[in-house]
Amino acid sequence: MTNLSANHTGAQFVDSHTGGEPTRIIVSGGPELGTGTLAQRLETFREQFDDFRKGVVLEPRGSEELVGGLLVEPHEPDCSAGILFFNNVGMLGMCGHGTIGLAVTLAHLGRIATGRHRIDTPVGAVAFELEEDGWVSVENVPSYRLAKDVTVEVESHGPVTGQIAWGGNWFFLVEEHGQEIDSSKVGELTAFTKRIRQALEREGITGENGAEIDHVELFGPSESADSKNFVLCPGGAYDRSPCGTGTSAKIACLIADGKLEPGQTWRQESVIGSIFEATAQVVEGKVIPTIRGSAHVTSEGTLLFNESDPFRSGIST
């Protein structure tokens, strides 16, 4: 890890929210990461510029809920831009709500028009369509279920059974949990899902090739959608949106169980009431989800990193 260099005295940003979940895109003034693949540049960012990540998303400039994104030149020639997403604890391979926020940000900056575009990410190119009404449909990376009926012993609760699935991040998805998915219960839901994640770690349950399962997703009934969810993110904050990668993982599980047909719409409500619409196609055996949602630009400006500021790299707790 390196400290913020003298070159990082200021960075231009655009903030937005997608269904209530905030995204901050660094549009200029970020670290130089070279011209390799996005996966290679992610590792460079992680290894050499982690203090920049912290300065952008941690207090006093950010918050634990904030997802950041560094706008970079794409490696894939047919992509409009490249993006490296990160949060309060580290780097992210992909972020569904963040991609919707990125699309609206690029339109706000006049860099894209309505229509179909591709964005380069560390986990592969992601396509999206910016619609005339400002809504965005994101064609996510191929998603799949790795394991079904996985049971862990959760402290102060007992056994909890869920599914392990990939939607751009690794998820443990739980249908039967005895919790009420409601915004008034966020504290209890956060504590419960943290205990589930601790149980997964304790019992050595992982995604493919030993990858950490860093998201936990609970589902419950909804009066205005097909389902209502609560998603615990890696840093311990909950997702205000229905979570694009989490909804992709859910779609993969539904299709695997024959509960959703390709092309059929699934409406996913978040714990605060915002909604994503999701469909999927199966191409050569792979589930390709499309997540549709809306985002709104909330602010833009310059983040300042004064060398005399003791918290220029954020407040780590």
Buried (B, 14 or more C-beta within 10 A) or exposed (E): EEBBEEEBBBBBBBBBBBBBBBBBBBBEBBBEBEEEBBBBBBBBBBEBBBBBBBBBBBBEBBEBBBBBBBBBEBBBEEBBBBBBBBBBBEBBBBBBBBBBBBBBBBBBBEEBEEEEBBBBBBBBBBBBBBBEEEBBBBBBBBBBBBEBEBEBEBEEBEEBEBBBBBBBBBBBBBEEBEBBBBEEBBEEBBEBBBBBBEBBBEEEBBBEEEEEBBBBBBBBEBEEBBBBBBBBBBBEBBBBBBBBBBBBBBBBBBBBEEEBEEEEEBBBBBBBBBBBBBBBEBEEEEBBBBBBBBBEBEEBEEBEBEEEEEBBBBEEE
